[in-house]
Amino acid sequence: MPVHRYVVKSSVLETMEMIKLSQAANPPIFEEIRSFQDGKTLATLAYEKYYFRASNRAALFITIHNFHGEAEVTAVSTGSSDSFLFNLDFGAANHFLRGVKKAISPVLISETRLS
């Protein structure tokens, strides 16, 4: 299960829109924006995708916040397959995560792999 954290030079809402545009063919199954009195913002997106050809499923959970003075994106991806013998995702989770990085690459400052 790959987990990455990105620091970006755009706002929470701009970053959320960039990610949503990159996933336009696959609309989020959940999205939420929360604003706090001190000007902080938290956005949450959740996606799922089914790769028909390989019978793989992938899920992607993304949080975007500006709690520490700059926007941070945390993306968690996981996957599985319908195989009778093995429950592997055959790269589906990493593929899903690469799409997020590609979407935010114009505003990316740094990346940290958390697992």
Buried (B, 14 or more C-beta within 10 A) or exposed (E): EBBBBBBBEBBBBBBBBBBBEBBEEBEBEEBEEEEEEEEBBBBBBBBBBEBEEBEBBBBBBBBBBBEEEEBBBBBBBBBBBEEEEEEEBBBBBEBBBBBBBEBBEEBBEEBEEEE
